[in-house]
Amino acid sequence: MKPEGRVYVNGIMLDAGEAHVSAFDRGFLYGDGVYETLRVFDGRVFRPNDHLKRLLQSAHLVGMDAPFDSEHFAKMLSLVVTENNLSDAVIRVTVSRGVGGTLGSDLPEQPTVVASFRPRVYPQVLYDEGVVVHVTDFVRDPRFLDPRIKSLNFLPNVLAVMESHRVKAHEAILLTPDGRLSEGASSNLFFVDRDGALWTAADGTVLSGITRDVVLKSARKRRIKVVEEAVSPDDVESMRECFITSTGRGVLPVASVGETAIGSAVPGEKTRLFMEDYRKELLDKKNFQPVIPSMR
């Protein structure tokens, strides 16, 4: 597919076909970098400050200096939104350590910063009927890579998604070291049990998703019990609801985990509540970074 639109590369907006980085960039050579994805809704960026905070945290945790401040970040997002006339899309901000150096020495001081976009394409039927997720054997082990880091090292996730697509599933589920269901390859995973409690893997073991945070705050506001514990595959059959969350998807119902159907209705009662609350957050102007025409 031929790239389209305009892309931000190191302070310059370029046509997508002309947007290139060095063959010696460490992001390309080693996956040495971090990234963040942000939702554009009605031409505005959802919760930009939360995403900036997480991006800077990722950079800090891999030993990179902050690539930009909040003003620079806002300007970059505004350029991508305005020059591409974005309404409903996902922006990806990629920050590599830069160009040059060997595996662990002569590290560059200047990072490479790229901001691109893709249309948000999730048909309504997915939200009406739910999706199938596939449980893989790939492990999300926080002992080897801090899950707070949104790293460019994504090969296990890529392989997991390739496997899930071979069995016609929407998303791949990764495991904890002890074989429980951790999170999706590009999403957080939730279950609702027969008593109405919400289950999700504990903080510090999975990525602290922005949409995940919306759901957890919604649950506590509604006085829904939250159990921060990964669900065992043996317990999936007894669960009444399941859904995944991510920046691009929002709150997306799950109809089955592998061949195990979840509940009697999709979306389930609690899932509908979280979908509604997420929608309210999308409509709340306080959650958005407005486009600033003067920054063009």
N, C-alpha and C positions, 0 to 999 in steps of 0.2 A: 504494500500500500504506500503510495507516494505521500510524504509528509506535507501538510498544509498549514497555513497560518503563519504567525510570527512568534519567534522564540527569543527569549532573553538569554544572552550569553555574555557573562563578564561585563555587564553594564551596557551592552548594546543590543538593540532589538534587530533581529535578522529574519529574513524569509526562512521558513522551515528548511527548504532545500539547501540553504547556505549556512545553516547553523551547525558548526562543527567544533570539536575539541581535539586537542593534540593526540596523536597516536601514542605519545609517551605519558599521557595523563594517568595518574595512579588509580583513578576510578575505573578506567578501562583495563589497566594492567593487573590490578590486585583487588578490585572491589573496595578500594580504600576511600571510604566516604560515607556520607549519610544523606538521607532524603526526607521529604515530607510531602504529603498530598493534602490539598485543601479543596473544599467544596465551594463552587460558585453557584449561587441561587439568586435568580432575578438580577443578575449583573453585579452582585455583591459577594464578598468573600466571607464565609461563615467561620466565626471564632478564630480570626487570624492571630490574635495574641496568644491563644492556647497553643496553636501550631508553632508559632515562633519560639515560645518557651520550650516546647519539646524538641524542636530542631536544634536550638542552642544547647540544650541538655545533651542531645546525642553527640554534637560536635565536641563538647567538653569531655564526655566519657571516652571518646577515642583520641583525646589529646590534641584536638584542633582548636586554634583560636577562633573566637566568634567571627563568622564571615561577614556579618553586617549587623547594624543596629535596627531598632524598630522603624525608624524613618526610612531607611534604605529598603527594608523589607516591604513596607507599605507602598513605596514608590514602584518597586519591582512588580508587585502584584497588580497595581493599578495599570501599569504599562501592558501587562499580559492581558488583562481584562479588556481595556479600552481598544488596544490595537487589533484584537481579535473579535471585538464586539460580542463577548461571552455573556450568555444568559444562564444556561444550566450546563455546567461543565466541571471538570476536575483539573486543578493545576498541580503539577509536580515540580517541586523545587529540589534540585539535586546539587549537593555540594561535595566535591572530591577534595582530597588534600592538595591537589595541584599537579604540576608537571615536573617530572624528574625524580632523581634519587633511586637508590636500590631498595630492596625490600624493607629494611629498617634503618637506613642511614642516609645522610645527605637529604633530609626531608625538605621539601619546598616550603616557603613561607607564605606564598600566595595561593589561596584555594581557587578552584574552578567552580563557578556558580552558574547553573542553568535553570531556567524556569520555562516549562512547556505546558501544554494543555492537551486534554482529550475530551471529546463530547461525553456527557454522562448518558449511557445507553443501558437502562434497566427497564424493560417493558413492564407495564402495569400488571400483566398476567403473573409475573413472578411474585408480586405482593398479594395478589388475589388467591393464588393456588399454592404458593410456597415452592421451595426448591429442594433438590436432593443434594446432600453432602456425603462425601466419601471419606471413610476413616483410613488413613495411610499408616505405614510403619515408621514414618519419619518422626524424629523426636525433637521437641523444643526443650533444650536443656539449658537452664539459666546459669549453670555452673561454667559453661564454656563461652557464652556470649550474653552479656547483660541484656535482658529483654527490653530495657528502657531505650536501647539504641535502635534506631531505624537505619540499619546498615545496608550498604550496597551489596554486601555478601548475601545474595538471595538464592543461591543455587539449590539448597534443599527445598525451598518453597516452590521454585520453578519445577523441579522434578515431581514434587507432590501434586502440583496442579496439572501437570502433563498426565500423571497417572489418573487423576480424577476425571479428566476430560475423556480418557480412553473408556471409562465406564459411564460416560454421559452424565456425570455429576457436575453441579455448579461450582462447588468449592471443595477443597481438600482440608481435612482435619488432621492436625499434628498431635502427637502424643506427649505426655509428660514422661520423665525417665522411668516412672513406675507403671506406665501403660494406661494412664487415664487420658481423657480427652482434653487437650490443652486449649487450642485455639485454631482458627482457620489459617490457611497460608497467607491470606490478606484480610483477615477479619477476626473479631472476637466472637466467642461462642457462649450462648446462654441456654439454659434449660429452666423450665418451670415444673416442679414436682406436683404430686397429687394433692398436697396440702396448700399449694399456691405459693410456695417459697421459690425465690429466684436463685439459681445456681450459676456460678461462673468461676473460672480459675482465679486464684488469689493474686492480688497486686504483688509485683515483684517476680512473678513467674511467667507473665505474658506481657505483651505490649499494652501500655496504658492508653487505650484508644480514646480519642475525643468523643466519638459517638458512644462508646462504652460508658464514659463518664456521664453523658446525658441520661442514659438508661439507669445507672446506679443512683443518680440523684433523684430521678423520677420515682424509682422504687421506694426510696427512703421517704420521700415526700408523701407518697401514697400509703406509707406504713406497710409495705410489702417486705416480708422477711428476706434478707439477702444472705446466702450461704456462699462465702468465697472459698470454694473447693472444687477442683476439677471432678467431673462425673466419670465414674467407671463405665466401661463399655457394657458391663453386666447390668447396669442400672438404667440404661437408655430406654429399654422397653417399658419401664414403669413411669417414665416421664410423660407429662401431659402436653407440654409445649416445648418448642425449640426455635431459636432464631439466631441469626448472626448480625453483627454490626460492623460498619466501616464507613469511612468518609464518603465514598462513592455510592454505596448501597443505602445508607441510612440504617433503618431497622428492617431486616428482610426475613420473613417467616421461613422455617424449614419444615417441609412435609415429611421427609424421611431421612434417617441417618443410615446410609447403606440401604439394606433391604428392610430395615425396621421402621415402620410407619409410626409417626408421632401423633398421639391424641386422636380425637374424633372430629375435630374441626380445625381448619387452617385458614387464616390465622386464628390462634387461640385467644381466649378472653384477655389474658395479661399481655400477650403480644400486641393485640390491638391497642391497648392502653399506651404501651410504649411507643407504638407507631404514631399515635395521636399526639403524645407529648413531644416526640421528636419533631413532628410537623409544626407544633406550636413554637418550638425553639427556632425553626427555620423562618417563621413569620415574625419573630421578635427582633425588632431593629437593633436592640442593644447588642446582639450577637454578631453584628456585621461590621466590616470595614468598608465604608463607602468608596466608590470610585472617585478619584480626585482629578478632574480634567486638566488642571494646571500642571499636573505631573507628566503629562504626555510630552 
